Amino acid sequence: MAEVEDANKPFAGLSDVSISEDITVEGDISVPVGSSSQRDDELSTLDEPVKDTVLRDLRAVGNKFVHVLYPKKSSALLRDWDLWGPLLLCVALALMLQGGGTADSKDDGGPQFAEVFVIIWFGSIVITLNTKLLGGTISFFQSLCVLGYCVMPLTLAMVVCRVVLLLGGSGIIRLVVVAASFGWSTFASTAFLADSQPPNRKALVVYPVFLFYFVIGWMIVTFSPS
C-alpha cells in the first residue's frame, strides 16, 4: 500500500527540499503596458494639427527631391514611398506642355495635358509590371514612386526650355539641357532600382526605363508654344 501511495504522489519527496534564503532570484516579468500606446501616439496623426501634418508631408516630399538631385543607392524612396511628388511633377509638366500646338492648328493644347498623364502613369505601370515579371523584389507602388520622382530633372528641363523660348534662344541649348536631364533621370531611377533586380536581368529592366524617359524628353524638345 505504501508503494501505491508513493506512486500516486510523484512529487511527494520534494516537500523536504528547502530553498536557501541566500539564493537571490533575479529578473523582471513586468510587461511595459504603456510603451505600445506611447508608440501608437507618436505614429498617430488624428490629434495632430492639419498644419503640422501638411508641413511634415511637404518635408518628406522635399527630402525625396533631394535624393533625386543627388542620386545614390538609397532606400529612402523605397521605404517611405508616396505619390504626392509624382502627382505634382506630372501636373506641372502637363501644364507647361499645354498650348504646344502650331500656329495653324485648331487645338488649344488640351491633348498634351492628357498625353503627359497617360505616358507617365501608364508607362510607369507597364515598367513596374515588367520589373515584377522579371523577378524584381520591389513593390508596385514603390516602383511608381521612384519612376515618378525621377521625372523631376525633365520637369526642370521643361522650365529651362520655357525660359529659353521666351528669350529667343536656339534649339541647341534646349537639346543639350533635355539630353542632360534625360540622362539624369535614367541614372537616378536605375540607381534606386538596381538592388531590387536580378543581376542577370538588369538590362531588360533598364531598357524600358530608358524608353520611358526618352519619350518624355522628346515631348519637351519638340515643344513649341502656339
C-alpha positions as CSV (number, residue, x, y, z in Angstrom):
1,M,0.0,0.0,0.0
2,A,2.8,2.4,0.8
3,E,4.3,1.8,-2.6
4,V,0.9,2.6,-4.2
5,E,0.6,5.8,-2.2
6,D,4.1,6.9,-3.2
7,A,3.3,6.2,-6.9
8,N,0.2,8.4,-6.6
9,K,2.4,11.2,-5.2
10,P,5.3,11.6,-7.7
11,F,6.4,14.9,-6.1
12,A,6.0,13.9,-2.5
13,G,9.7,13.8,-2.0
14,L,10.1,17.5,-2.9
15,S,8.4,18.6,0.2
16,D,11.6,18.1,2.2
17,V,13.6,20.3,-0.3
18,S,14.1,23.8,1.0
19,I,15.5,26.8,-0.9
20,S,18.2,28.7,0.9
21,E,17.5,32.3,1.6
22,D,21.0,33.2,0.4
23,I,20.0,32.4,-3.2
24,T,18.5,35.5,-4.8
25,V,16.1,35.2,-7.7
26,E,16.6,38.0,-10.3
27,G,14.6,39.0,-13.3
28,D,11.8,41.3,-14.5
29,I,8.5,39.8,-15.5
30,S,6.6,43.1,-15.7
31,V,5.0,43.9,-19.0
32,P,5.5,47.5,-20.3
33,V,1.9,48.3,-20.8
34,G,2.4,52.0,-21.7
35,S,5.2,51.5,-24.3
36,S,2.9,50.3,-27.1
37,S,0.3,53.0,-26.5
38,Q,3.1,55.6,-26.4
39,R,4.4,54.3,-29.7
40,D,1.0,54.5,-31.2
41,D,0.6,58.1,-30.0
42,E,3.8,59.0,-31.8
43,L,2.6,57.5,-35.1
44,S,-0.9,58.7,-34.8
45,T,-1.9,62.0,-36.6
46,L,-5.5,62.1,-35.6
47,D,-4.9,64.7,-32.9
48,E,-2.2,66.5,-34.8
49,P,-3.0,69.9,-36.3
50,V,-3.5,69.9,-40.1
51,K,-0.7,72.4,-40.5
52,D,1.8,70.1,-38.9
53,T,0.7,67.2,-41.0
54,V,1.0,69.2,-44.2
55,L,4.4,70.5,-43.3
56,R,5.6,67.1,-42.4
57,D,4.4,65.7,-45.7
58,L,6.0,68.6,-47.6
59,R,9.3,68.0,-45.9
60,A,9.1,64.3,-46.8
61,V,8.5,65.2,-50.5
62,G,11.3,67.7,-50.4
63,N,13.7,65.1,-49.0
64,K,12.8,62.8,-51.8
65,F,13.5,65.6,-54.3
66,V,17.0,66.0,-52.8
67,H,17.6,62.2,-53.2
68,V,16.8,62.6,-56.9
69,L,19.0,65.6,-57.2
70,Y,21.9,63.6,-55.7
71,P,21.2,60.1,-56.9
72,K,22.8,57.3,-55.0
73,K,21.9,53.9,-53.7
74,S,19.4,54.7,-51.0
75,S,16.3,53.1,-49.7
76,A,14.6,56.4,-48.8
77,L,12.3,56.4,-51.8
78,L,11.6,52.7,-51.4
79,R,11.0,52.7,-47.7
80,D,8.8,55.9,-47.4
81,W,7.1,55.8,-50.7
82,D,4.3,58.3,-51.7
83,L,2.6,59.5,-54.8
84,W,2.3,63.2,-53.9
85,G,5.6,64.2,-55.6
86,P,4.9,62.3,-58.8
87,L,1.5,63.8,-59.0
88,L,2.8,67.4,-58.5
89,L,5.5,66.8,-61.2
90,C,3.1,65.3,-63.6
91,V,0.6,68.2,-63.2
92,A,3.4,70.8,-63.5
93,L,4.9,69.2,-66.6
94,A,1.5,68.8,-68.2
95,L,0.6,72.4,-67.6
96,M,3.9,73.6,-69.1
97,L,3.4,71.4,-72.2
98,Q,-0.2,72.6,-72.6
99,G,-0.6,75.0,-75.5
100,G,2.1,73.5,-77.7
101,G,0.1,73.4,-80.9
102,T,1.3,75.1,-84.1
103,A,0.0,78.4,-85.3
104,D,-2.4,77.0,-87.9
105,S,-3.7,74.3,-85.6
106,K,-7.1,74.5,-84.1
107,D,-6.1,72.6,-81.0
108,D,-5.8,74.6,-77.8
109,G,-3.1,72.4,-76.4
110,G,-5.6,70.2,-74.4
111,P,-4.3,66.8,-75.7
112,Q,-0.8,67.5,-74.4
113,F,-2.1,67.6,-70.8
114,A,-3.8,64.2,-71.2
115,E,-0.8,62.8,-73.1
116,V,1.6,63.6,-70.2
117,F,-0.7,61.9,-67.7
118,V,-1.1,58.8,-69.9
119,I,2.6,58.5,-70.7
120,I,3.8,58.9,-67.1
121,W,1.2,56.8,-65.3
122,F,0.6,54.1,-67.9
123,G,4.3,54.0,-68.7
124,S,5.2,53.6,-65.0
125,I,2.6,50.8,-64.6
126,V,4.0,48.9,-67.6
127,I,7.6,49.3,-66.4
128,T,6.5,48.1,-62.9
129,L,4.8,45.0,-64.3
130,N,7.8,44.3,-66.5
131,T,10.0,44.5,-63.4
132,K,7.8,42.1,-61.4
133,L,7.7,39.6,-64.2
134,L,11.5,39.7,-64.4
135,G,11.7,38.7,-60.8
136,G,12.1,42.1,-59.1
137,T,11.6,42.4,-55.4
138,I,10.2,46.0,-55.5
139,S,6.5,46.5,-54.8
140,F,4.1,48.1,-57.2
141,F,3.7,51.5,-55.5
142,Q,7.5,51.7,-54.7
143,S,8.2,51.5,-58.4
144,L,5.6,54.1,-59.2
145,C,7.1,56.4,-56.6
146,V,10.7,56.1,-57.9
147,L,9.8,56.5,-61.6
148,G,7.5,59.5,-60.8
149,Y,10.1,61.3,-58.6
150,C,12.8,60.8,-61.2
151,V,10.8,62.8,-63.7
152,M,11.9,65.9,-61.8
153,P,15.1,66.6,-63.9
154,L,12.9,66.6,-67.0
155,T,10.4,68.9,-65.4
156,L,13.3,71.3,-64.5
157,A,14.5,71.0,-68.2
158,M,11.0,72.0,-69.3
159,V,11.2,75.1,-67.1
160,V,14.6,76.0,-68.7
161,C,13.3,75.4,-72.2
162,R,10.4,77.7,-71.5
163,V,12.8,80.4,-70.4
164,V,15.0,79.8,-73.5
165,L,12.0,80.1,-75.8
166,L,10.9,83.4,-74.1
167,L,14.4,84.8,-74.6
168,G,14.6,83.6,-78.2
169,G,17.4,81.1,-77.7
170,S,18.5,78.4,-80.1
171,G,17.2,74.8,-80.2
172,I,20.8,73.6,-79.5
173,I,20.6,74.8,-75.9
174,R,17.2,73.1,-75.4
175,L,18.6,69.9,-76.8
176,V,21.6,69.9,-74.5
177,V,19.5,70.7,-71.5
178,V,17.0,67.9,-72.2
179,A,19.7,65.4,-73.0
180,A,21.4,66.1,-69.7
181,S,18.1,65.8,-67.8
182,F,17.2,62.6,-69.6
183,G,20.5,61.0,-68.6
184,W,20.0,62.4,-65.1
185,S,16.5,60.8,-64.8
186,T,17.6,57.5,-66.2
187,F,20.7,57.3,-63.9
188,A,18.7,58.3,-60.8
189,S,15.9,55.8,-61.4
190,T,18.3,52.9,-62.1
191,A,20.4,53.8,-59.0
192,F,17.3,53.4,-56.8
193,L,16.0,50.3,-58.6
194,A,19.3,48.4,-59.1
195,D,19.3,46.4,-55.9
196,S,15.8,45.1,-56.4
197,Q,16.5,43.5,-59.8
198,P,18.1,40.1,-60.6
199,P,21.8,40.6,-61.6
200,N,21.4,38.8,-64.9
201,R,18.3,40.8,-66.0
202,K,19.1,44.4,-65.2
203,A,19.5,45.3,-68.9
204,L,15.9,44.1,-69.5
205,V,14.7,46.4,-66.8
206,V,16.8,49.4,-67.7
207,Y,15.7,49.4,-71.4
208,P,12.0,50.2,-70.7
209,V,13.1,52.9,-68.3
210,F,15.3,54.4,-71.0
211,L,12.4,54.5,-73.4
212,F,10.1,55.9,-70.8
213,Y,12.2,59.0,-70.1
214,F,13.2,59.3,-73.8
215,V,9.6,59.8,-74.8
216,I,9.1,62.4,-72.1
217,G,12.3,64.2,-73.2
218,W,11.2,64.1,-76.8
219,M,7.9,65.8,-76.0
220,I,9.9,68.5,-74.3
221,V,12.4,69.0,-77.1
222,T,9.7,69.2,-79.8
223,F,7.6,71.6,-77.7
224,S,6.8,74.8,-79.5
225,P,4.3,77.4,-78.0
226,S,1.3,78.2,-80.1
